[in-house]
Amino acid sequence: MPDFDFTALRRFPDVEADNLFAYDASDHLILDEAADDLHAAAPGEVVVIGDRYGALTLGALALHDAADIRTHQDSYTGELALQNNAAATGVTGFRSLDLGEELLTGSRVVLMQMPKSLSELDEVAETIARFADPSVTVFAGGRLKHMSIAMNEVLGRHFGDVRASLGRQKSRVIRARDPRPSAESAWPQRAYLDELGLWVVAHGAAFAGPKLDLGTRELLRHLDEMNPDARTAVDLGCGTGLLATALARTRPELAVLATDTSAAAVASTRATAEANEVAITVRRDDGLSQQPDACADLVLLNPPFHTGSTVHAGVALRLFEEAARVLKPGGELWTVYNSHLTYRPALYRIVGGTRQVSRTPKFTVTVSTAR
C-alpha cells in the first residue's frame, strides 16, 4: 500500500496549538472501513463531506486509489487548510463544491466526519439521499465522545440501512445505505421573531438555527449606542445574519458587511436579509482576510469559544486581531461573550481602550476603541 504521512498535515490557517490536531483516529477508521469501496469506485464517484483539514480527502487519494474527489467543507478555513496541505504533500485530484446536486450527483461512496449538530447532519443526510446514486454507501465517523444514538436516528430518516461499526481507538463509523429521498426539503428553516419583527432563515449548520441566541440578543440591545458617526460596519461571524440585518434596518445610512467562515451561515444570512428586504453585503471568509486594513468604522462580534469540539480561546483572539486590523483609528468593536471568560484584557491589548457596557451572570458586552 502507498504511504501517506498524516503527521505532516497542519491546521493552518486555523488556530494551531500543542493540544489541537489536524487529524485523529476517526479519520483513519473512516478510511479503513471504506477501503474496499474506495478501491472499487470509478473516478468522480467519491465525495468527502466535513473533512476538517484534509485527512480524509488526501488519505483517500494517496492510499486508496480514489480520483477526482468532490469535497464539501462548511468551513472556509478548513477548505484553505485542505488546499495548503495538498500543496505541501503534493497530493492532488479534488475539487471543492457547495452542498447540493453538483457535489453529489453520481456519487457511490461518501466519506464524512460527523458534524457537531443534529440539524447539520439532517440537512447533509437529506441532500445525500436526494442526489447521490441509489447504490451509495455513506461512511460517517467521529470520536465516540461526540457521537450519540440520535445521530443513527437522523440518518435513519434518510437511509433504510444504518449500521454502526465496532469501536476502535475511541472512534466509530456508521454506514448508511439505501437512500430514501424526501419529497420536499426541510432546509433551510424559516421563523418570524416577534420580539425583533424580523424573519430568520437558517440552514442546518448555522449557529442557533432559526432562533435568537442570547448573546445576539444582548448586542441587539445596544444598536443605537454604537459609533454614531459610523458609515461602514461589519458583522464578523454573522451566523444567520440577525445582527447585520437588524443593524441595516435600524441604521440605513450604514454600509453593512456580514462575513462568516461557514458556508451555511453565509447562505442563511443572505436568505435572512432577503426575507426582510434589507440590502447588505455577505461574504464567506477566513476571518476578514479579504478586507483591507482600516476599512471599517464599526465591528460587531459574538465570538465562538471553541474550535471544532475543543474549547479554546485562540479563535476569539484571532478574530479580535482581525477586527483591530480592519478598524479605522477611533472605530469601535462591540463584543459579547460569556461572563466567565476573561476577554477584556486581551481586547485592551489587541484593539484598544475597552469598557464594559453591560453584564449579566451569563453575558458581558464590551466596546473597544481602536488605536
N, C-alpha and C positions, 0 to 999 in steps of 0.2 A: 504494500500500500504506500502511496506517496506520503511524504512527511509535510506537516504544517505546524509552525511554531505559534501556538496560541499565546504564549507569554510575550510575544512581540507586539501584540495588539495594545493600543492606547485608547484612552477615553477622549483625548483632546479633539475638539475644543471644549469639551465638558470639563467639569471640575476634576482634578486629579489629586489623589492623596494615598497614603500608605494603606488605608483601610477601604479603598474604593478600587474596583477591578473592572476590566473591560470584558471579562468572560467568567463563567463559572461552570460547575459540574452539570447544570441543566443543559447548557449548550452542547456539551459532549454527549449527554444522554439522548437528546433530540436527534442529533446526527447519527448516533449508533442505532437507534430504533428505526430510523428512516433509511438506513443504508441500502437495503435491497431495493426499495422503491426508487431511491435516487439513482442507482446504477441502471435501473430499467427505464428511467424516464428519458424521453427524447428532448432535444434542445427546445427550450421555451415552455416546457411543461412543469417546471418547478417555480414556486412562488415562496418568498420568505416575508413574513409579516412580523413586525415588532422586534426585529433584530436590534439589539441595543447599540453595539459598536462595531458589528461586522462579523462576529464569530460564526454565526450560522451561515451567512451568505458566503463568506470566504472559505469556511470549512467545507461547505458543500461543493464549491468549485474545485478546491485544491485536493480534497480527499476522496470525493465520491463521483467524479466524472460528470457533475452537473454542468450544463451550458446554457447560456442566455437566460439567466435567472432574472425574474421580475421581483422587485422588492418594494415594500412599503414600510416606512418608519414614520410614526406620528411626529416624532421629534426631529426637527430640522438639525439640531445639534448632533443627534445620533446619525443622521444622514451624512453630515460633514465628516464625522468620525469614521464612518464606513469608507468614504472616499479617501480620507487620509491613510487609513490602514491598507486599503487596496494599493495605493501608490507605494507605501512603504514595503509591502510584501511582494509586490509585482503580480498579484492575482487580479485578473480582470474577467469580464463576462457577465456583468449585471447592469440593470438599469432601474432607476427609482421612479415610481409612479404613484399617483393618488389611489386611495382605496376606492375601487369601483370596477367597472366592466373591463377596461383595458388591462388592469392588473391581473384579473383572474380568468378571463375567457380562455378556455382550452387547458387550464391547469389541472394536473393529475396528482401532484404532490405539493402540499402546503406545510412548510415548517413555520412554527410560531412560538414565540415567547408569550406566555400568558400575561395579559395586561393586568394592571392593578385593579381596575374597576369592572364589575359585572356588566355595567352599561356599555363599556367599550367592547368587552367580549361579545355581548349580544349583537352589537352593530357589525363587528368583524365577522362573526359566525353567520349572520344573516346574509352578508354580502358574499361570502364564500359560497354558501348554499345556492344563492341566486345565479352566480355567474360561472362557477367552476364546472369542469367536466363532471358528469354524473358518476364517473368512476373515481373521483378524487378521494384521497386519504389525507386527513389533517393530523399532523403530529404537533400537539400543543403541550409545551412543557414549562416547568418552573421549579422553584425551590419549594419544598414541602411546607415550610412555614408561611408561605404566601399563597398556598392553594387551599381550596375548600370544596366540599361536596356541591355547593351551589354552582361552581363552575361546570361540573358534569351536567347539572340540571339545565344550565343555559345552553350548553352545546346540544343537549337532548331536544331542545326546542327546534333545532335546525338540522339535526342529523339523526337517522334511525338507528345507527350502531355507534355507541360511545363506550369505550373500554379503557381502563387505566392500566398502565404498565406496572411492573414491580418497581419499588423504590430503589434508588442507588445514589449513594453519596448525598443523601438528604434532598434528592430531586425525584421528580416523577414526570411521566409523559402520558397524556390522554390521546388516544387515537379516535378519530371521528370519521365515519364513513356513511354512505347512503344519504346524500344531501336531500333535504326537503324544503324547496324554495317557498318562501312566503308569498301569498298572493299580493300583498302590499307591504311596503317597507314601513317599519315603525320609527325610522330615523330620517331626519332629525326630529326631536320632540319640541313642542311649542307650548308656551303658557303665558297667560296675562298676569302681571304682578300688580295687584290693585294699589299697593302702597306707593308704587312708583308711577303708575299709569303708563307702564311700558310692557311691550311684548318681549319675551326672551326666547331664543331659539338655540337648541343645544344638540350637538352630536354626542355620541356615546363617550368619547374620551375627553370631552370638555369638562373642566373643573366645575363642580357644584351642579352641573346639569341644568334643567330648566327651573332653577330656583335662585333666590337671592341669598348668597352666603353671608355670614355675619360680618366678616371683615370688610367686604364691599359695602355693606350697609353702613358701617362706621365711617368709611371715607365719604360716602354719598352725603352724609350729614353736613359736610364742610365744603361742598362745591362752591358756594357763594363767597367763601373766605379765601379761596386760592388765588394767588397772584393776580390782582385786579387789572394789571397792565399787560397781562399775557396775551399774545396773539397766536402762539403755536404751543400745542400741548401734546403729550404722548401718554397713552395708557400702556405701560410696559408690563407684559404678561397679562394680556387683555381677557383671557378666559372666554366667556360668552359675550363680552363686549358691553356689559351693562354700564360700566363706568364711562367708557368712551361715548356711548350713546346718550347717557344722561347728561354728560358734560356738554356735548354738542347741542343738545336740545335746550339746555339751560343757558348756555352762553354761545349763541350762534356766531359771534364775531371770531371765535376761535377756529383755527385750522387744526383738526384733531387727527392724530395718527394713532392707530391701535396696532400693537405688534405682539406676537407670541411665537414660541418655537413649535407649538403644537399645530399640526395641520387641522385637527378637529376644532381647535379653538379659533383659528383664523376663519374657517368655514362658518362656524357658529356666529362669530362676530359680524361677518358680512351679512348673514341672514338676519341677525338681530337688528342691525342698522336699517336694513331694507324693510323689515317688518314695521319699524317705527318711522319710516320715511325720513331718515336722518342721513346726511352726507358726511362720511368720514373716510379716511384712507386706511386700508388694512394690509399689513404685510406679515409674512412668515419670515422669521429671522432668528438668528442666534444672538440673543440679547438685542443690541441695537447696532450690530456690526455694519449694517447697510446705511447708517445715518452718519453725517459728518459731525465734526466737533462743533460745540457751541451753536446748535441749531434750534434749541427749544427753550421756551420760557417757563414751562411747567411740565413736570413728570409726575404721574400717579403710579403707585406701586403697591401691590398686595403680594409680597414675595413668598414663594414656597419655602418651607423649612426642611425639605428633603430632596435628595436626588435619587430618582428611581424609588426603591423601597427603603433607602437608608437615610436616616435623619442626619443632616449635615448642613452647617451654616454656610458652606462655600458657595452655594447657588445664590443666596441672598447677597453675600458680599460682592460677588461678581456683577450682579445687577445694580448694586449701589455704585460700583465703579463705572458701569456703562451710563447710568444716569448722570453721574458727575461729569463725564466726558461730553455728553451732548447738551448739558445745560449751559446757557449763557451766564456770564457773571451776574449775580443777583437773581437768577432763576430759582425756582422752588421745586424741591422733591417732597411730595406728600406720601408718607409711607404708613401702612397699617400692618401690625404684626401681633402675634400672641404676647401677652403682657409678661410672661415668664422669660421671654427671650431678651438678651441684653444687647440690642442692636444700636442703642443710642450712641455709645462711644465710637462705634465703627462708622456710623453716619456722620458724626462730627469730624472724624479723621479723614474720611474719604470724600465727603461732599462739602461740608462747611458747618457753620453755626446751626445747631439743631435744638428745637424746643418742643416740649410735649404739648399737644393741643388738647387731647382728651385721653382718659384712661379708665377702663373698667377692669374687673377681675379677669376678663377674657382677652380684651384687645387694647392696644395702645396706638394712638395716632400721633405722628410727629411731622413737623415740617422742617426741612433743611434748606438753608440758603447757600447757593453755590458761590464759591470764592471767585 
